[in-house]
């Protein structure tokens, strides 16, 4: 729209016509375009042009207005990034709080702690998928003890937790 409004397209058309005339004069041949439409022909929606002119008149395209829009976009982007960082942080806290709660439950319910690793024997919590998996190692725990443990958990606190034995789902809370 600026190209049309500022007359650039019309100047390009004049330059093109002069160049073609000069080439035709030098070669003695008539220039014939194979294009169905001239590449300089720009079709502009009348309503869009009217809108553009009105915005231009109101100063929408001024340097000051552009700077203000840029500042606003950057401010919104900053706010969005802060919200994302806070949200990611809170999700990580929830993951670790859940892991803490699960490990405390396992300890309080009498599951054996490995002196070698300091972890619960035969149990591992995958916080990225919210799954407590038993019998993943050589230490084995009876399925009945796993089911009793699952049934003893607070359904609200551990909602969504998958409990499995050797990666086979036993239940989902």
C-alpha positions as CSV (number, residue, x, y, z in Angstrom):
1,X,0.0,0.0,0.0
2,X,2.9,2.3,0.7
3,X,4.3,1.6,-2.7
4,X,1.1,2.6,-4.3
5,X,0.4,5.5,-2.0
6,X,3.9,7.0,-2.5
7,X,3.7,6.5,-6.3
8,X,6.6,4.0,-6.4
9,X,4.6,1.5,-8.6
10,X,3.7,4.2,-11.1
11,X,7.4,5.2,-11.3
12,X,8.4,1.6,-11.8
13,X,5.9,1.3,-14.7
14,X,7.3,4.5,-16.3
15,X,10.9,3.2,-15.9
16,X,9.9,-0.2,-17.4
17,X,8.1,1.4,-20.4
18,X,11.2,3.6,-21.1
19,X,13.5,0.6,-20.8
20,X,11.4,-1.5,-23.2
21,X,11.2,1.4,-25.7
22,X,15.0,1.8,-25.6
23,X,15.5,-1.9,-26.1
24,X,13.0,-2.0,-29.0
25,X,14.8,1.1,-30.5
26,X,18.2,-0.6,-30.3
27,X,17.1,-4.0,-31.6
28,X,14.3,-3.1,-34.0
29,X,12.2,-5.8,-32.5
30,X,8.9,-5.5,-30.6
31,X,8.9,-6.6,-27.0
32,X,6.3,-9.2,-26.2
33,X,5.7,-10.3,-22.7
34,X,4.8,-13.9,-22.0
35,X,3.3,-13.1,-18.6
36,X,-0.5,-12.9,-18.4
37,X,-0.2,-10.1,-15.8
38,X,2.5,-7.4,-15.4
39,X,4.5,-8.1,-12.2
40,X,4.1,-4.4,-11.3
41,X,0.3,-4.6,-11.4
42,X,-0.7,-4.5,-7.8
43,X,-4.3,-5.0,-6.9
44,X,-5.4,-3.4,-3.7
45,X,-8.6,-3.9,-1.9
46,X,-10.4,-0.5,-1.8
47,X,-11.5,-1.0,1.8
48,X,-8.0,-1.9,2.9
49,X,-6.6,1.2,1.2
50,X,-9.2,3.3,2.9
51,X,-8.4,1.7,6.2
52,X,-4.6,2.3,5.6
53,X,-5.2,5.9,4.8
54,X,-7.2,6.4,7.9
55,X,-4.6,4.7,10.1
56,X,-1.9,6.8,8.4
57,X,-3.9,10.0,9.1
58,X,-4.2,9.0,12.8
59,X,-0.5,8.5,13.1
60,X,-0.5,4.7,13.4
61,X,2.6,4.4,11.1
62,X,4.6,7.2,12.9
63,X,7.9,6.3,14.5
64,X,6.5,7.1,17.9
65,X,3.4,4.9,17.4
66,X,5.6,2.0,16.1
67,X,7.9,2.4,19.1
68,X,5.0,2.3,21.5
69,X,3.6,-0.9,19.8
70,X,7.1,-2.5,20.0
71,X,7.4,-1.6,23.7
72,X,4.0,-3.0,24.3
73,X,4.9,-6.3,22.5
74,X,8.1,-6.6,24.5
75,X,6.3,-5.9,27.7
76,X,3.7,-8.5,26.9
77,X,6.5,-11.0,25.9
78,X,8.3,-10.3,29.2
79,X,5.1,-10.8,31.2
80,X,4.4,-14.1,29.3
81,X,8.0,-15.3,29.9
82,X,7.7,-14.5,33.6
83,X,4.4,-16.4,33.8
84,X,6.0,-19.4,32.0
85,X,9.1,-19.4,34.2
86,X,6.8,-19.3,37.3
87,X,4.6,-22.0,36.0
88,X,7.5,-24.3,35.1
89,X,8.9,-23.7,38.6
90,X,5.6,-24.5,40.3
91,X,5.3,-27.7,38.2
92,X,8.8,-28.7,39.3
93,X,7.9,-28.0,42.9
94,X,4.8,-30.1,42.6
95,X,6.8,-33.0,41.1
96,X,9.3,-32.9,43.9
97,X,6.6,-32.5,46.6
98,X,4.9,-35.6,45.2
99,X,8.2,-37.5,45.1
100,X,8.8,-36.5,48.7
101,X,5.3,-37.6,49.8
102,X,5.6,-41.0,48.0
103,X,9.1,-41.7,49.5
104,X,7.8,-40.7,53.0
105,X,4.8,-43.0,52.6
106,X,7.1,-45.9,51.5
107,X,9.4,-45.3,54.5
108,X,6.4,-44.9,57.0
109,X,4.8,-48.1,55.6
110,X,7.9,-50.1,56.4
111,X,9.5,-50.6,53.0
112,X,13.1,-51.5,53.3
113,X,15.8,-48.9,52.6
114,X,18.9,-50.1,50.8
115,X,22.0,-49.3,52.9
116,X,24.0,-49.3,49.6
117,X,22.0,-46.7,47.7
118,X,19.8,-45.0,50.3
119,X,16.7,-45.7,48.2
120,X,13.7,-47.8,48.8
121,X,14.6,-51.4,47.8
122,X,12.7,-52.5,44.8
123,X,10.8,-49.3,44.3
124,X,11.4,-46.3,42.0
125,X,9.3,-43.2,41.3
126,X,9.4,-41.8,37.8
127,X,8.3,-38.2,38.4
128,X,8.2,-37.3,34.7
129,X,5.3,-39.8,34.2
130,X,4.0,-39.9,37.8
131,X,4.6,-43.7,38.2
132,X,5.7,-45.6,41.2
133,X,7.2,-48.8,39.9
134,X,8.0,-51.8,42.1
135,X,10.2,-54.8,41.3
136,X,12.2,-53.0,38.7
137,X,15.4,-54.4,40.1
138,X,16.5,-57.7,41.6
139,X,14.8,-56.8,44.9
140,X,11.2,-58.1,44.7
141,X,8.2,-57.1,46.7
142,X,5.0,-59.2,46.8
143,X,2.1,-57.9,44.7
144,X,-0.1,-58.2,47.8
145,X,2.1,-55.8,49.7
146,X,2.0,-53.4,46.7
147,X,-1.8,-53.5,46.5
148,X,-2.1,-53.0,50.3
149,X,0.2,-50.0,50.0
150,X,-1.8,-48.6,47.1
151,X,-5.0,-49.0,49.0
152,X,-3.6,-47.2,52.0
153,X,-2.7,-44.0,50.0
154,X,-4.8,-40.9,50.3
155,X,-6.7,-40.8,47.0
156,X,-6.7,-37.0,46.9
157,X,-3.0,-36.4,47.6
158,X,-1.9,-39.1,45.2
159,X,-4.5,-38.6,42.5
160,X,-3.2,-39.6,39.0
161,X,-0.4,-41.8,40.4
162,X,0.2,-45.0,38.5
163,X,1.4,-47.9,40.6
164,X,3.1,-50.8,38.7
165,X,5.1,-53.9,39.3
166,X,7.9,-54.5,36.8
167,X,6.3,-51.9,34.5
168,X,2.9,-53.7,34.5
169,X,0.2,-51.4,35.8
170,X,-1.4,-52.6,39.0
171,X,-3.6,-49.6,39.6
172,X,-4.1,-45.9,39.0
173,X,-5.1,-43.7,41.9
